[in-house]
Amino acid sequence: MSETAYVKLVPSSEQQTITTDEVKSLFSYYKEITSKTGTQLDWDYEYSAFPYEIKEADEGIWFYLKSSHDRYNAILLGIDQEVVIDEDGTERKQMYIQITLPDTATHGDKGKANEFCKFLAKKLKGELHLFNGRIMYFYPRK
């Protein structure tokens, strides 16, 4: 059975909307900083840190990460929005990034997905709902 995690863009997040292209650019940034870490360590860390290729989907609201490495398979990512009722009773739309591990995902995929979720939540200052149901807050709380 597939598992799902969410990075929710709450009112105090860095931004309120996001596109798949912006998420892809965040992954490009992730690859760039991990390659610099590898250069400093004199080790080919970039491939170990991000053993996936970004593959396009037809709809444009989701894409997936596919790996040819034996320890990894795939991670699906999509963008959507939900209606949230605030404490004062007002409704608002809230965007989120959904990270899904398909049935064919490996333990390596789950580890990388957790790592990517935390990276995305930190960069966007969002609210991370992990695969195990726990919530991590990366935005300034009042």
Secondary structure, DSSP 8 states (H G I E B T S, - for coil): --EEEEEE--TTSS-S---HHHHHHHHHHHHHHHHHHHHHHTS-HHHHH---EEEE-SSSSEEEEE--STT--EEEEEEEEEEEE-TTS-EEEEEEEEEEE-TT--HHHHHHHHHHHHHHHHHHT-EEE-TTS-EEE-S---
